[in-house]
Amino acid sequence: MTHRVAVTGCGVVSAIGNSFDDLAKALRSGQSGVRLAASTARHRVTVAACPLLESTDLELSTTERALFDPVSRYTVLAAEQALAQSGLANDPERRRAAALYMGTALGGVHSMEDAYRDIWYHGAPPKPLTIVCSMSNAPAAHIAIRFGIQGPNITYSVACASSAIAIGEAFHAIREGRVPCAIAGGAEACVTTGVVRSWQAMRVLASADRCAPEETCRPFSRDRTGIVLGEGAAVLILERLDDAIRRSAPILCELVGFAANADATHVCIPALEGQALAMAGALADAQLPPESIDYLNAHGTATRAGDITETRAIRQAFGNHADALAVSSTKSVHGHLLGAAGALELAVCIAALRERLLPATMHLRQQDAECDLDFVANAPRAGVEIRRVMSNSFAFGGSNAVLVAARVD
């Protein structure tokens, strides 16, 4: 027996909002969370998209503060919101039975860089809890400990596809009856000197727009210069649709399709065929034709090769429907959250469904001739009939993951 899968909670920590409602509001206005980052003698002026949080946003004991890297703090804040919205915050028995599927590309790099700085600059030993702060499964472990989650606890690290794969695997586990409900999503806290310098060395990080820093990330624009890194988290509550209806939980959307594959061609050069096959696979998993998709949230990182390859892959996967399909990259306003990108962008898709809104690709000054789709340029479109959406996540290593969601009336 298979089960339909509902999303009943969504928590968000991002540069454009620290709740699902704030995220939706920012998408309606086209607000950008990209800002100038600190400049030091060791790296060039750059920009980033980081959440604006108060130290009191998450209540932590002295012991907990020693255990929490920013990536874990973001995750627990987002999970707290999602559990409250879904009603599971008040249902300890159901929480205990839930599974955890989380994704992150880099884990607790702030803690690890602090340790290196202590060793090499100050000649001091690292903090005793550096390892448990920096390990990739720390965010999921903190959710389990804080909220009493005793089901399977799995962390995926698949570069920029991490959280999309985590959500997809949770979706399939519930659909197939292996778990009754799940907490799924991802988090990333990657804006550190070492990470920024490493991205700069690859020559794919955007050059800061000094006149308008908030417009630095320009996917599909002819004058795009590359990726803007972001931090944050998005966490979803997934459960059987009939269970959600029975307990009168809010039903934000239904997950209907997921596919993941590998290009198997190059570790950092995207492949059209793999991306197109992933999109086709997600449609097949959902048992939907291409023309049923109303909006596609593109991976759209604003790199030269990536945007062109994805455009061509969308055309191959959608055929004639590609010209009628609304596509956008919201990385233009919230940055690229690496392993958390898929989760945050699925939250964007859910907001699009609920708000009947096509989120914009902001700062699209002059569309690249080789990126020839409807990219919802520069302003969102409101009052649009949107029933089904797709979210693309493509990763270094050649991993591709695609999710499909639908509105439930």
C-alpha positions, 0 to 999 in steps of 0.5 A: 500500500502506498500513501499520499504525503503531505507537508504540514509544517515549514520552518525557515531561517534565511537572509530574507526571513526567519519564518515561513511567513516572512519568507513569503512576504519577502518573495512578494516584495522581491526583497534581497538579503544579499549584503556586503560581507566583511573585508579583510587583508586575507580576502577580497571584498565579497557579498553574502546572504546571511540571516539576521538573528538575535542571540536570544532567538534560541534559548540555550543553556551554557552547556548547549552554547558550547555544543552549537555551531551556527549550522545547528542553531539555524536547524533547531530554530527552523525545526521548532517553527515547523513542529509548532505549525504542524502541531507535533510540538504538542504530540510527544508520542508522534514526535518520538515515532518520527524519522529525521532526514537532514542534509548539509554540504559542509557541516559545522565549518565555523567551529572547525575554522575556529579550531584551526585559527586557535592552533595556527594563529594563537598556538592554543588547543582547539575547544574540547567540543570542536568535533561534535560541533563540526560533525555533519550530523550535529544539526540532526542530532540536536533536533532529536535531542531537543524534541525527543525524536527517536526514529531513524536519524539520517544525514545526507551530504551530497553537496548542493543536492543534500537537502533535496535528497533528504526530503525526497528520501523522507517522502519515499519512506512515508509513501512506501509505509516505512515511517509514519512521519518525518522531519526533513530539510537541511542547513548550512553555515558556510560564510567563513574566511576559508570557505570564501577563499576556496570558492574564490579560488575556483573563480565561480564566486560573484564579484561584489556589485559595489554600487548595489551589493544587494543586486550582485547575484544575477542568474540568467543575466548576461552580466552575471558573475557567479555565485553568492553564498548564503546561510540558513536552514529550512525544515519540513514536517512530512506525514501521511495525508490521511493522518494529517486530515484525521488530526486536522493539521494544516496541509501546506502542500502534497509532495508527489514526485522525486528523482535523483541521479548522477551525471557520471561525467565530471566532478564540477561541470554540469551535464545536460543529460543528467539534469534532464533525466532527473526532471523527467524522472521526477515527473514519472515518479509523480505520474504527471505530464510536463505540461502539468507543471506551472512553476519551476524553481531553478538551481540557477546559481548565476554561473556562466556554464550552469545557467546555460546548461540548466536552460537547455536541460529544461527545454529537453525535459519539458519539450514544447511546454518549456516556452509556457513554463514560468521559471525563476532562480530565487538565489538572486535574493537569498543566495546559494545555501549549498546543502540547504538550497533544496530545502529552502527552495522547496519552501519557496515553491510551497509559498508560491503554491499558497500565495498564488505567486510566481517568485521573481528572478531579481536583478535580471538586467539583460537576459542572456540570449542562451537562457531563453525561457520565461524567468519571471524577470525582476518582479513577482507575478501575483494572482496566478493559478499555480497547482504544481511546482518543481524544484531543481537541485544540482550538485558538484560531483554530478548529483541531481535531485528534483522534487515536485509538489502540488496544492491540496484544496 
